[in-house]
Amino acid sequence: MRLRILAVVVLAAGVAAASAFAQARPLRPGDAALLKRAPTKEELIAESVAARLTRLHPEVRCGPLGLDLPPGALVTGITLLPPHGQATYFLLLPQMCDYLAWFRADPARYDPSTCTDDNCLNTDVVAALALATVSHESYHVLGYRNEARVECYGMQSIWFVATSLGATVAEGQRIAAFYWQTVYADRERTTPTYWSAQCRDGGKYDLRPSSHGWPS
């Protein structure tokens, strides 16, 4: 049973990942109610991405995650893993689902290469976080449990999520590089559970060792 928690702070001079926490909780009645209802259009978007990435058909629901968190922490997604076997669903913070839908409507808007001020920097980091959250949780659905490994795999698949939602390959690669340079760059200090020295070009967690276009 794992969840992904990220706190992202947008500073006047840039963006940094502030902290991360790990916590487990049992399935709540509210989770069952979420899964029973028909998916919204935003949830269908997330499900389609997860299906393409995992080649499975996990359900995705957007709603309250039911967690007690320290002040300033932001939970973006949770995958409840059974003791054995694969998870069949994950939950996303509603804002993440909104950003996935907005990204699909206009991917070029979130290209960090076109950002010229702090306002768009804030928008770009939240969009990148939404793409990374779907990717991260999808790897949990595939059975991976080590958070550092899952975070690294998820980051390397941001470009795939982006292109699945209409971005060009180049745009997806720039968003992945932006995540690597902003959120992941600070993880060793702030969120070591989600960081590994092997998450690098040619490292143990490199999904494409023959390619050097890290992290895509």
Secondary structure, 3 states (H helix, E strand, C coil): CEEEEEEEEEECCEEEEEECCCCCCCCCHHHHHHHHCCCCHHHHHHHHHHHHHHCCCCEEEECCCCCCCCCCCEEEEEECCCCCCCCCEEEECHHHHHHHHHHHHCHHHHCHHHCCCHHHHHHHHHHHHHHHHHHHHHHHHCCCCCHHHHHHHHHHCHHHHHHHCCCCHHHHHHHHHHHHHHCHHHHHHHCHHHCCCCCCCCCCCCCCCCCCCCCC
